[in-house]
Amino acid sequence: MWLTRAASNLARARQGRHCAEVLYEDLCFDAQQAAEKSLKALLVFFGLTPPRTHSIGYLLKILRDAAKLRGRLQIPAEVRQAAVLSDYAVTTRYPGDWEPVDEDEYREAVDLAEEVYRWVLSTIQRHD
């Protein structure tokens, strides 16, 4: 179920700004959600309970530190970089003291989310 939800968020993020009213910040939120839900799917796959958090870095730490996964799970640098997506979960969703997201930043967020999603899928396939 987590992967289905991740795929949905990733599909929405990939759609881009189809009209002027769509904000890059909202598309980046969907990218963050795709990465978060992908990692939670992996936690469930390995028999762990996913915490209620939006922190990609924290989810990666849980996966890295889980005793039963040591040696079985190598987290690529490209996936670890996705920790930067956490800011899109809260900070940019509310008007405030942040710089607007531009198209380049949006594309980077989607690329990171896709990297996490693909890695989770391939990890599940290798360990299934």
C-alpha positions in Angstrom: 0.0 0.0 0.0 2.8 2.4 0.8 4.3 1.9 -2.7 1.0 2.5 -4.3 0.7 5.8 -2.5 4.4 6.7 -3.3 3.7 6.0 -7.0 0.7 8.3 -6.9 2.7 11.1 -5.4 5.5 10.6 -7.8 3.1 10.7 -10.8 1.6 14.0 -9.5 5.0 15.5 -9.0 6.1 14.4 -12.6 3.1 16.2 -14.1 4.7 19.6 -13.6 3.1 23.0 -13.8 0.3 22.4 -16.3 -1.1 25.8 -15.4 0.2 29.0 -13.7 -1.7 28.3 -10.5 0.3 25.2 -9.7 3.2 26.0 -7.5 6.6 24.3 -7.7 6.5 24.1 -3.9 3.4 21.8 -4.1 5.0 19.6 -6.7 8.1 19.3 -4.5 5.8 18.3 -1.6 4.6 15.4 -3.8 8.2 14.5 -4.6 9.0 14.5 -0.8 5.9 12.4 -0.1 6.9 9.9 -2.8 10.3 9.4 -1.2 8.9 9.2 2.3 6.3 6.6 1.4 8.8 4.6 -0.6 11.1 4.4 2.4 8.2 3.5 4.7 7.3 0.7 2.3 10.8 -0.6 2.7 10.6 -0.5 6.4 7.4 -2.5 6.3 9.0 -5.0 3.9 11.7 -5.6 6.4 9.2 -6.1 9.2 9.7 -2.7 10.8 7.0 -0.2 11.9 7.3 3.1 10.1 7.3 6.1 12.4 5.0 9.0 11.9 7.6 11.4 10.5 8.3 13.4 7.4 12.0 13.2 7.8 13.7 11.4 5.0 17.0 11.5 6.9 15.4 9.8 9.9 13.8 7.1 7.9 17.2 6.4 6.2 18.8 6.3 9.6 16.3 3.7 10.8 17.0 1.6 7.8 20.8 2.0 8.2 20.8 1.2 11.9 18.3 -1.7 12.0 20.4 -4.6 13.4 18.8 -7.2 11.1 19.6 -5.2 8.0 23.2 -4.6 8.7 25.3 -5.9 5.8 22.1 -6.6 3.8 21.4 -3.1 2.9 23.7 -0.6 1.3 22.1 2.9 0.9 23.5 4.6 -2.2 24.8 8.2 -1.9 22.1 9.3 -4.4 19.4 8.0 -2.1 21.0 9.6 1.0 20.9 12.9 -0.8 17.1 12.8 -0.8 17.2 13.8 2.9 17.0 17.4 1.5 13.5 16.7 0.4 12.3 16.9 4.1 12.0 20.7 3.9 9.2 20.3 1.3 7.1 18.3 3.8 6.4 21.3 6.1 8.5 24.4 5.5 7.5 25.3 1.9 3.8 24.2 2.4 3.2 27.3 4.5 3.7 30.9 3.5 6.7 32.3 5.3 10.3 32.9 5.3 11.6 30.8 2.4 12.6 31.5 -1.1 10.2 30.4 -3.8 11.1 27.1 -5.5 12.2 27.5 -9.1 12.0 25.0 -12.0 15.5 23.7 -11.5 15.0 23.0 -7.8 11.7 21.3 -8.7 13.3 19.1 -11.3 16.0 18.1 -8.8 13.4 17.2 -6.2 11.6 14.9 -8.7 14.9 13.3 -9.7 15.7 12.6 -6.0 12.3 11.1 -5.4 12.6 8.9 -8.5 16.0 7.7 -7.3 14.5 6.7 -3.9 11.5 5.0 -5.5 13.6 3.0 -8.0 16.1 2.0 -5.2 13.3 0.8 -3.0 11.7 -1.2 -5.8 15.0 -2.8 -6.7 15.8 -3.5 -3.0 12.5 -5.3 -2.5 13.0 -7.3 -5.6 16.5 -8.4 -4.6 15.4 -9.5 -1.1 12.0 -11.0 -2.0 
